[in-house]
Amino acid sequence: QVQLVESGGGLVQPGGSLRLSCAASGFIFSSYVMRWYRQTPGKERELVARISAGRSTYYTDSVKGRFTISRDNAKNTVYLQMNSLKPEEHGVYYCNTFDPVGSTDYWGQGTLGTVSS
């Protein structure tokens, strides 16, 4: 079955960096679009970044120039490098993929990024 396991969250000061990883299994990773979402306190879950099978990328406006999404198909892993983190970006970061055949969204358990001085 499909599994997505995030890691790399932690405590960082404003302006600091975190690198998140999402290890995937149970599907042909290289063929799927992979996404990172975040849920910050009091807000709905939002799409942060997306990378296609062909490695084209999308970023929400607020993270452009600071975050980088990448994938390693040999390791079935997608990454999110987050630099210059802001306190309002504290929250849980989720890995996601969507199976168009089964019309099913798959989510990891999330990893907490705490941005605080």
C-alpha positions, 0 to 999 in steps of 0.5 A: 500500500502507499506510504509517505513518511516525512522527517526533518522537522524541528526547532529553528530560529527565524531566518534559519533553515530546515530540510524536510524529506518524504520517503515514499513506497507502494507506488511508482514514485517516478511517475507521480506528482509530489506535493508539500503542504503545510498547516499553520495554527488557525489556517487551512492546509495550504499547498507550498510546493509541487514537483512533477514527474518531469521535475517542473516545479510550482511554489506558492508566492510566499515561499518563492526564492526561499524554498526548493522542492526536489526529488530523488527517484532512485531513493523514492524521496522528495525533499523540501529545503526551507531557508529564511524561515519566518515565525508564521511558517511554524506548523505541520508539513505534509507530503502528498500525492494523488492517484488519478486512477483511483482518485485517491489522495495520499498523505503522510503523518506530517512533520512539525517545523517550529520557527521560534526564537 
